[in-house]
Amino acid sequence: MRKEFRAGLVCPTAGLAPGVTQANLIALPRDWAWDMLLYGQRNPQPCPVLDVSDPGVPSTVLAPGADLRTDLPLYRIWRDGALVDEVPDATAAWRDDLVAFLIGCSFTFETGLLAAGIDVRHVTAGCNVPMYRTNRNCRPAGRLHGELVVSMRPIPADRVADAVRISARYPAVHGAPVHVGDPAALGIPALDRPDYGDPVEVRPGELPVFWACGVTPQAAVVASAVPYAITHAPGHMFVTDVPDSRYQV
Amino acid sequence: MRKEFRAGLVCPTAGLAPGVTQANLIALPRDWAWDMLLYGQRNPQPCPVLDVSDPGVPSTVLAPGADLRTDLPLYRIWRDGALVDEVPDATAAWRDDLVAFLIGCSFTFETGLLAAGIDVRHVTAGCNVPMYRTNRNCRPAGRLHGELVVSMRPIPADRVADAVRISARYPAVHGAPVHVGDPAALGIPALDRPDYGDPVEVRPGELPVFWACGVTPQAAVVASAVPYAITHAPGHMFVTDVPDSRYQV
């Protein structure tokens, strides 16, 4: 998949390369790296840090030989907290002072949900997962602050416990849901208008289940007016070489 | 317990305040804080970071109202990688540029072992847990490097699986053992001469079981010649207000 993305393929990564861990990317100037690493420590459910690069080095122990500037399907470029570009190759936007953080992604435990016979709607529908900003603030760290972002999967009421149990075994990729059933309690006005990704159908007998999402650092980039950042585009993740089992407890 | 330690009581903390989380302390100059936080991210089994203070602020969200300079039973003061003092009160040694890290401690899951009827030898014997430097190096982070330190508990062969299962549920306080049964494979020449703490008897039918230990950052202070640090004395932990269940998965 990394080779195809490097060659120009652009698509969401849910359901691709099942069995290996996927990761969110956020690369920030060195001067902001302490704030980001501490933001991850203080908010481990939305921001579980799987690896941190050395400054300016676009590589990771999670996938030796991969290039973080080219091997994701789609990138977002941010200046002063504003989205300024979306590109399939971030080489021109890369800087020598950037520290790259790879953050766990809930796509990782979808393999376990599917294996248990739980439909993952956005995979079945062939679209991106719906993601929403919430009314819950993360614990600030230095200059970084912002709200929790969640992903949503509709789960049949009689499988909610299974979905919790299965995802809870993967705390490094967001773990158990943060909320079950009531979008309004999270400040989400309408499920059919996600802030990121695509809407999916919630069928009768299903509950919307919300997991912490690795787009949360992008919300912090906006709220905190970070001077410069490169991130993945929501749902367009970095596919690592690490088997899911590494993060199973 | 914190009040008694503040008043001058000095003793190891294993078995005290059962049901709440205990923590290792390492306070480093701000200039070294990035290295330490990254060392924790890269070595989460020995160095699971539970909280990080703001520079110069000797308090923690893990125990509102506590003073990290006085509320541990015994402290170690380090200069240029050498142990220079051991004191029951670190107020005079505190500096405004110190960032305090609280790191998970295996004493936390001993409550679960005891509840399952597994004898915790150092608690029964009323002594400190034995701890050993190993031949395994941690993954370096910036200027920090050093070997893994482990704690050891003798476990009856027919309860080893239970001890693994119970401790594995607490990854934030070192989780499952790193090794079962063979001290030589970890480079430990003699179980009766621990590098820290007290020796305990390993009885016939028992295996020595080794868990990653929060003294590992102190080994890094030595190996990396950190210019200044304040830590807890091994086995003399910070008792938090956080119930063990917070860290159970």
Chai-1 contact restraints between the chains, C-beta under 6 A:
chainA,res_idxA,chainB,res_idxB,connection_type,confidence,min_distance_angstrom,max_distance_angstrom,comment,restraint_id
A,W34,B,W34,contact,1.0,0.0,6.0,A-B,restraint_1
A,L37,B,L37,contact,1.0,0.0,6.0,A-B,restraint_2
A,L38,B,V52,contact,1.0,0.0,6.0,A-B,restraint_3
A,Q41,B,V49,contact,1.0,0.0,6.0,A-B,restraint_4
A,V49,B,Q41,contact,1.0,0.0,6.0,A-B,restraint_5
A,V52,B,L38,contact,1.0,0.0,6.0,A-B,restraint_6
A,P171,B,V249,contact,1.0,0.0,6.0,A-B,restraint_7
A,V249,B,P171,contact,1.0,0.0,6.0,A-B,restraint_8
A,V249,B,V249,contact,1.0,0.0,6.0,A-B,restraint_9
